[in-house]
Amino acid sequence: MNFTYQIGSGTEPPAQGFTLSSSSPLAFSAATTGGSWLSVATTQKATPATFSVLVNPAGFAPGTYTGSIVLTEPIVNSQQTIPATLTITVVPITMTNGASFATQISPGSIVALFGEGIATTTSSGFPLPLPTSSNGTSATINGILCPLIYVSASQINLQAPMEIQPGPATVVVNNNGQFFSTTVQVLTASPGVFTTDYYANGGLAILQDSATGTILNESNRASPGQNVTMYFTGIGPITNNPGTGKGAQLNPLSQSTSAVNVTVSGISVQPSFTGLTPGFVGLGQVNFQLPANTPSGNTIPAVLTINGVSSKTVQISVN
């Protein structure tokens, strides 16, 4: 007998039944093995008899559990064993880069989790260092707890722990004993540029004048030759690592140790600074000068490349 249960589905496996018969009435006893998840019930004390087999997956972690129903005839002590299996799975979720929604992440990056029922309350505005649990909701990557930035029933924003290593990783969300799981690919760096909107072909990058902090957009365009700052996540290895869940320091700064390049309308630019933004968790910034020959327009393409990995193309507005 095989039972399946998906944690978080809210629907327990239905009971299954079988009938025991013999050429003449025989008394019997019924018992189960394998754990408290399995039980058997009948109203008869002798054959013919109808049995109901039930499973209770509450409190059990994802996995496969095996047991059996053992029927014993007491006079000659003969037994009949019926195997039973319970397979517990988790409701699938999705993890992406928190800026670009690409499917790769990196250590220390801001990431987004999407699912249904992954938290019971909505919470944000956590103080630093960020907590790893909120009202019974937590998340791990390869068993390491993740600092939480924003928590809701359908989306959780968090920081990928600095301690995770590149390669495939297992993500688990625990909502007060309900488990959700997925896998994600971890890269050394996974740059994703933050935008004011999102489109499959890239949105308008959040861009500032490096000196004044003025926002540069369609109504206040950047100019060729101007020094600008673009914000992203997925920076990869850095100096002066602030640690998981902690804001980056101002002195000394946390700077990228990887090869970094920005292209604007296909023109290669060497940044003057690439590092974490002081006071923030997982937020990177790249400072660079727009090329003097940058064309004019509201959809000028820009790409950030770190350690050979390129961001999705975003757009900037230029005079």
Kinemage of the C-alpha trace (Angstrom):
@kinemage 1
@onewidth
@group {chain A} dominant
@subgroup {mainchain}
@vectorlist {calphas} color= white
{ca met a 1} P 0.000 0.000 0.000
{ca asn a 2} L 1.472 3.344 -1.058
{ca phe a 3} L 0.605 6.764 0.339
{ca thr a 4} L 1.911 10.184 -0.706
{ca tyr a 5} L 1.694 13.524 1.071
{ca gln a 6} L 2.884 16.990 0.076
{ca ile a 7} L 3.727 19.232 3.020
{ca gly a 8} L 1.797 22.474 2.847
{ca ser a 9} L -0.932 21.060 0.599
{ca gly a 10} L -3.425 20.863 3.465
{ca thr a 11} L -4.747 17.523 2.210
{ca glu a 12} L -3.856 14.344 4.075
{ca pro a 13} L -3.685 11.022 2.189
{ca pro a 14} L -7.081 9.253 2.070
{ca ala a 15} L -7.508 5.955 3.899
{ca gln a 16} L -7.011 2.737 1.966
{ca gly a 17} L -8.794 -0.518 2.666
{ca phe a 18} L -8.513 -4.270 2.180
{ca thr a 19} L -10.550 -7.369 3.049
{ca leu a 20} L -9.409 -10.519 4.883
{ca ser a 21} L -11.342 -13.728 4.215
{ca ser a 22} L -10.988 -17.462 4.861
{ca ser a 23} L -12.889 -20.715 4.177
{ca ser a 24} L -14.176 -20.646 7.768
{ca pro a 25} L -14.255 -17.879 10.384
{ca leu a 26} L -10.881 -17.242 11.987
{ca ala a 27} L -10.058 -14.935 14.845
{ca phe a 28} L -7.136 -12.535 14.293
{ca ser a 29} L -5.296 -9.554 15.678
{ca ala a 30} L -3.975 -6.591 13.693
{ca ala a 31} L -0.931 -4.431 14.415
{ca thr a 32} L 1.400 -2.074 12.556
{ca thr a 33} L 5.159 -1.614 12.350
{ca gly a 34} L 7.276 1.276 11.106
{ca gly a 35} L 6.207 4.157 13.301
{ca ser a 36} L 3.339 6.227 14.595
{ca trp a 37} L 2.427 7.497 11.132
{ca leu a 38} L 0.687 4.186 10.297
{ca ser a 39} L -2.499 2.758 11.841
{ca val a 40} L -5.105 0.121 10.970
{ca ala a 41} L -8.729 -0.151 12.072
{ca thr a 42} L -11.511 -2.744 11.762
{ca thr a 43} L -14.803 -3.432 13.536
{ca gln a 44} L -14.603 -7.223 13.110
{ca lys a 45} L -12.844 -9.741 15.354
{ca ala a 46} L -12.918 -12.636 12.899
{ca thr a 47} L -12.955 -13.240 9.171
{ca pro a 48} L -14.399 -12.050 6.921
{ca ala a 49} L -13.237 -8.569 7.917
{ca thr a 50} L -12.718 -5.213 6.265
{ca phe a 51} L -9.778 -3.037 7.279
{ca ser a 52} L -9.075 0.672 6.938
{ca val a 53} L -5.437 1.753 6.789
{ca leu a 54} L -4.675 5.349 7.711
{ca val a 55} L -1.540 7.493 7.779
{ca asn a 56} L -0.828 10.633 9.796
{ca pro a 57} L 2.118 12.599 8.324
{ca ala a 58} L 1.966 15.459 10.851
{ca gly a 59} L 5.382 16.303 12.252
{ca phe a 60} L 7.333 14.110 9.838
{ca ala a 61} L 10.064 15.572 7.637
{ca pro a 62} L 10.210 14.999 3.875
{ca gly a 63} L 11.315 11.474 2.986
{ca thr a 64} L 10.104 7.911 2.480
{ca tyr a 65} L 8.819 5.887 5.425
{ca thr a 66} L 8.194 2.145 5.332
{ca gly a 67} L 6.054 0.010 7.604
{ca ser a 68} L 3.597 -2.873 7.508
{ca ile a 69} L 0.262 -4.177 8.721
{ca val a 70} L 0.724 -7.499 10.528
{ca leu a 71} L -2.264 -9.864 10.810
{ca thr a 72} L -1.875 -12.715 13.303
{ca glu a 73} L -4.055 -15.834 13.763
{ca pro a 74} L -3.538 -16.644 17.491
{ca ile a 75} L -4.177 -20.410 17.526
{ca val a 76} L -1.354 -21.477 15.235
{ca asn a 77} L 0.330 -18.063 15.385
{ca ser a 78} L 0.387 -17.700 11.608
{ca gln a 79} L 0.996 -14.214 10.240
{ca gln a 80} L 0.324 -12.262 7.099
{ca thr a 81} L 2.247 -9.025 6.435
{ca ile a 82} L 1.095 -6.225 4.141
{ca pro a 83} L 3.788 -3.615 3.358
{ca ala a 84} L 2.967 0.104 3.471
{ca thr a 85} L 4.961 3.111 2.280
{ca leu a 86} L 4.489 6.824 2.975
{ca thr a 87} L 6.324 9.322 0.750
{ca ile a 88} L 6.399 12.908 2.024
{ca thr a 89} L 7.387 15.696 -0.351
{ca val a 90} L 7.385 19.473 -0.067
{ca val a 91} L 5.536 22.177 -1.973
{ca pro a 92} L 7.907 23.544 -4.636
{ca ile a 93} L 9.175 27.111 -4.462
{ca thr a 94} L 11.382 29.258 -6.703
{ca met a 95} L 14.549 31.191 -5.781
{ca thr a 96} L 15.980 33.943 -7.994
{ca asn a 97} L 18.403 36.857 -7.996
{ca gly a 98} L 16.651 39.627 -6.045
{ca ala a 99} L 17.345 42.276 -8.694
{ca ser a 100} L 17.181 40.569 -12.087
{ca phe a 101} L 15.158 37.433 -11.190
{ca ala a 102} L 17.773 35.312 -12.949
{ca thr a 103} L 17.917 31.736 -11.669
{ca gln a 104} L 21.507 31.889 -10.356
{ca ile a 105} L 22.609 33.391 -7.056
{ca ser a 106} L 25.933 33.913 -5.292
{ca pro a 107} L 27.196 34.053 -1.685
{ca gly a 108} L 26.061 37.222 0.079
{ca ser a 109} L 23.624 38.253 -2.663
{ca ile a 110} L 20.058 39.467 -2.176
{ca val a 111} L 17.673 36.794 -3.409
{ca ala a 112} L 13.910 36.365 -3.740
{ca leu a 113} L 11.849 33.289 -2.891
{ca phe a 114} L 8.405 32.794 -4.421
{ca gly a 115} L 5.747 30.312 -3.305
{ca glu a 116} L 2.357 29.969 -1.670
{ca gly a 117} L 1.847 29.785 2.088
{ca ile a 118} L 5.567 30.155 2.825
{ca ala a 119} L 4.835 32.502 5.758
{ca thr a 120} L 1.865 33.283 7.985
{ca thr a 121} L 2.463 37.021 8.422
{ca thr a 122} L 4.017 39.917 6.504
{ca ser a 123} L 7.115 41.470 8.086
{ca ser a 124} L 9.855 43.874 6.970
{ca gly a 125} L 12.029 46.691 8.259
{ca phe a 126} L 14.187 44.398 10.371
{ca pro a 127} L 17.092 45.953 12.304
{ca leu a 128} L 20.697 44.983 11.619
{ca pro a 129} L 22.041 42.416 11.928
{ca leu a 130} L 19.135 40.829 10.075
{ca pro a 131} L 17.206 38.052 11.870
{ca thr a 132} L 17.097 34.489 10.555
{ca ser a 133} L 13.530 33.832 11.741
{ca ser a 134} L 10.285 35.813 11.723
{ca asn a 135} L 7.066 34.580 13.346
{ca gly a 136} L 8.049 30.951 12.821
{ca thr a 137} L 9.341 31.342 9.257
{ca ser a 138} L 12.961 30.619 8.363
{ca ala a 139} L 14.949 29.609 5.289
{ca thr a 140} L 18.179 27.717 4.757
{ca ile a 141} L 20.558 27.194 1.846
{ca asn a 142} L 22.500 23.958 2.220
{ca gly a 143} L 21.482 23.934 5.869
{ca ile a 144} L 22.743 27.463 6.641
{ca leu a 145} L 20.142 29.917 7.965
{ca cys a 146} L 19.503 32.970 5.775
{ca pro a 147} L 19.051 36.540 7.075
{ca leu a 148} L 15.540 37.792 6.282
{ca ile a 149} L 14.808 41.136 4.600
{ca tyr a 150} L 11.097 40.841 3.756
{ca val a 151} L 8.638 38.055 4.611
{ca ser a 152} L 5.143 37.403 3.236
{ca ala a 153} L 2.933 34.462 2.330
{ca ser a 154} L 4.003 34.504 -1.330
{ca gln a 155} L 7.480 36.102 -1.315
{ca ile a 156} L 10.507 36.158 0.949
{ca asn a 157} L 13.499 38.391 0.257
{ca leu a 158} L 16.685 37.339 2.024
{ca gln a 159} L 20.446 37.324 1.874
{ca ala a 160} L 22.202 34.197 0.687
{ca pro a 161} L 24.717 33.302 3.419
{ca met a 162} L 28.301 34.335 2.736
{ca glu a 163} L 29.333 30.807 3.758
{ca ile a 164} L 27.670 28.890 0.900
{ca gln a 165} L 29.894 27.488 -1.840
{ca pro a 166} L 29.458 27.563 -5.645
{ca gly a 167} L 27.531 24.631 -7.092
{ca pro a 168} L 24.012 23.211 -6.788
{ca ala a 169} L 22.337 24.037 -3.478
{ca thr a 170} L 19.218 22.927 -1.629
{ca val a 171} L 16.841 25.609 -0.373
{ca val a 172} L 14.325 24.848 2.397
{ca val a 173} L 11.689 27.158 3.887
{ca asn a 174} L 10.150 26.220 7.230
{ca asn a 175} L 6.834 27.928 7.978
{ca asn a 176} L 5.959 26.790 11.491
{ca gly a 177} L 6.611 23.148 10.646
{ca gln a 178} L 5.441 23.253 7.013
{ca phe a 179} L 8.378 22.693 4.680
{ca phe a 180} L 8.952 23.985 1.156
{ca ser a 181} L 11.988 23.174 -0.978
{ca thr a 182} L 13.798 23.866 -4.227
{ca thr a 183} L 17.288 23.781 -5.687
{ca val a 184} L 19.350 26.676 -7.005
{ca gln a 185} L 22.665 27.126 -8.771
{ca val a 186} L 25.246 29.119 -6.812
{ca leu a 187} L 27.908 31.003 -8.801
{ca thr a 188} L 30.988 32.813 -7.526
{ca ala a 189} L 29.377 36.067 -8.694
{ca ser a 190} L 25.895 36.644 -10.130
{ca pro a 191} L 25.431 40.346 -10.915
{ca gly a 192} L 21.845 41.535 -11.192
{ca val a 193} L 21.181 45.263 -11.618
{ca phe a 194} L 18.303 46.855 -9.706
{ca thr a 195} L 15.749 48.611 -11.900
{ca thr a 196} L 12.730 50.849 -11.359
{ca asp a 197} L 10.626 48.365 -13.317
{ca tyr a 198} L 11.118 44.904 -14.755
{ca tyr a 199} L 10.873 43.550 -18.281
{ca ala a 200} L 12.243 40.384 -19.837
{ca asn a 201} L 14.656 42.514 -21.884
{ca gly a 202} L 15.672 44.682 -18.929
{ca gly a 203} L 14.194 47.648 -17.101
{ca leu a 204} L 15.418 51.160 -16.357
{ca ala a 205} L 18.458 50.923 -14.069
{ca ile a 206} L 18.469 52.762 -10.746
{ca leu a 207} L 21.158 55.307 -11.549
{ca gln a 208} L 22.536 58.229 -9.514
{ca asp a 209} L 24.972 61.053 -10.028
{ca ser a 210} L 28.023 59.852 -8.068
{ca ala a 211} L 28.760 63.301 -6.583
{ca thr a 212} L 25.295 64.548 -5.631
{ca gly a 213} L 23.212 61.359 -5.344
{ca thr a 214} L 20.628 62.826 -7.734
{ca ile a 215} L 18.457 60.173 -9.378
{ca leu a 216} L 18.973 59.958 -13.137
{ca asn a 217} L 16.008 58.811 -15.200
{ca glu a 218} L 13.849 59.686 -18.196
{ca ser a 219} L 12.922 63.075 -16.729
{ca asn a 220} L 16.470 63.818 -15.554
{ca arg a 221} L 18.805 62.173 -18.017
{ca ala a 222} L 22.461 61.427 -17.488
{ca ser a 223} L 25.024 63.147 -19.702
{ca pro a 224} L 27.981 61.695 -21.602
{ca gly a 225} L 31.100 61.967 -19.457
{ca gln a 226} L 29.105 62.088 -16.217
{ca asn a 227} L 30.215 60.016 -13.229
{ca val a 228} L 27.325 57.746 -12.229
{ca thr a 229} L 26.519 54.994 -9.717
{ca met a 230} L 24.519 51.874 -10.569
{ca tyr a 231} L 23.220 49.484 -7.900
{ca phe a 232} L 23.221 45.697 -8.062
{ca thr a 233} L 23.552 42.487 -6.070
{ca gly a 234} L 25.651 39.358 -6.563
{ca ile a 235} L 29.064 40.977 -6.215
{ca gly a 236} L 31.017 37.818 -5.356
{ca pro a 237} L 34.306 37.845 -3.378
{ca ile a 238} L 35.128 41.098 -1.584
{ca thr a 239} L 37.634 42.637 0.772
{ca asn a 240} L 36.573 43.465 4.343
{ca asn a 241} L 33.689 40.989 4.377
{ca pro a 242} L 31.106 42.357 6.865
{ca gly a 243} L 29.653 38.908 7.531
{ca thr a 244} L 26.269 37.382 6.825
{ca gly a 245} L 23.309 39.589 7.734
{ca lys a 246} L 25.431 42.628 8.585
{ca gly a 247} L 25.643 45.993 6.859
{ca ala a 248} L 28.768 46.890 4.921
{ca gln a 249} L 31.212 49.286 6.592
{ca leu a 250} L 32.229 52.727 5.388
{ca asn a 251} L 35.801 52.469 6.614
{ca pro a 252} L 37.307 50.353 5.302
{ca leu a 253} L 35.101 49.787 2.260
{ca ser a 254} L 34.262 46.307 0.976
{ca gln a 255} L 35.540 46.125 -2.605
{ca ser a 256} L 35.246 43.468 -5.289
{ca thr a 257} L 38.332 41.331 -5.864
{ca ser a 258} L 37.083 40.093 -9.263
{ca ala a 259} L 37.508 41.465 -12.762
{ca val a 260} L 34.688 43.990 -13.347
{ca asn a 261} L 33.537 45.663 -16.545
{ca val a 262} L 30.596 47.814 -17.630
{ca thr a 263} L 29.455 48.230 -21.208
{ca val a 264} L 27.244 51.145 -22.229
{ca ser a 265} L 25.754 50.868 -25.696
{ca gly a 266} L 28.500 48.332 -26.440
{ca ile a 267} L 31.277 50.666 -25.237
{ca ser a 268} L 33.522 49.116 -22.579
{ca val a 269} L 34.075 51.110 -19.378
{ca gln a 270} L 36.430 50.376 -16.485
{ca pro a 271} L 34.698 51.250 -13.182
{ca ser a 272} L 36.392 53.502 -10.639
{ca phe a 273} L 34.814 51.541 -7.757
{ca thr a 274} L 32.924 48.278 -7.361
{ca gly a 275} L 31.951 47.285 -3.838
{ca leu a 276} L 29.244 47.021 -1.215
{ca thr a 277} L 27.159 50.067 -0.352
{ca pro a 278} L 27.942 51.072 3.269
{ca gly a 279} L 25.145 50.406 5.737
{ca phe a 280} L 23.311 47.931 3.507
{ca val a 281} L 23.202 44.126 3.384
{ca gly a 282} L 24.115 42.486 0.081
{ca leu a 283} L 23.767 45.698 -1.948
{ca gly a 284} L 26.562 46.448 -4.407
{ca gln a 285} L 27.354 49.603 -6.320
{ca val a 286} L 29.495 50.254 -9.362
{ca asn a 287} L 30.801 53.762 -10.024
{ca phe a 288} L 31.836 54.610 -13.576
{ca gln a 289} L 32.032 57.429 -16.100
{ca leu a 290} L 29.657 57.374 -19.033
{ca pro a 291} L 31.641 57.347 -22.289
{ca ala a 292} L 31.894 60.709 -24.040
{ca asn a 293} L 30.378 59.172 -27.177
{ca thr a 294} L 27.387 57.566 -25.433
{ca pro a 295} L 24.369 57.960 -27.746
{ca ser a 296} L 21.254 59.828 -26.655
{ca gly a 297} L 18.017 58.074 -25.705
{ca asn a 298} L 15.894 56.567 -22.938
{ca thr a 299} L 16.769 52.950 -23.683
{ca ile a 300} L 20.571 52.947 -23.872
{ca pro a 301} L 21.682 49.382 -23.004
{ca ala a 302} L 24.080 48.728 -20.133
{ca val a 303} L 25.594 45.447 -18.885
{ca leu a 304} L 27.626 44.735 -15.749
{ca thr a 305} L 30.095 41.836 -15.890
{ca ile a 306} L 31.837 40.404 -12.815
{ca asn a 307} L 34.172 37.415 -12.864
{ca gly a 308} L 33.062 36.653 -16.428
{ca val a 309} L 29.355 36.554 -15.548
{ca ser a 310} L 27.191 39.232 -17.161
{ca ser a 311} L 24.019 40.763 -15.795
{ca lys a 312} L 20.840 40.976 -17.778
{ca thr a 313} L 20.866 44.038 -20.017
{ca val a 314} L 19.319 47.105 -18.395
{ca gln a 315} L 18.582 50.550 -19.763
{ca ile a 316} L 19.712 54.055 -18.877
{ca ser a 317} L 18.518 57.469 -20.074
{ca val a 318} L 21.155 59.726 -21.624
{ca asn a 319} L 21.026 63.271 -23.040
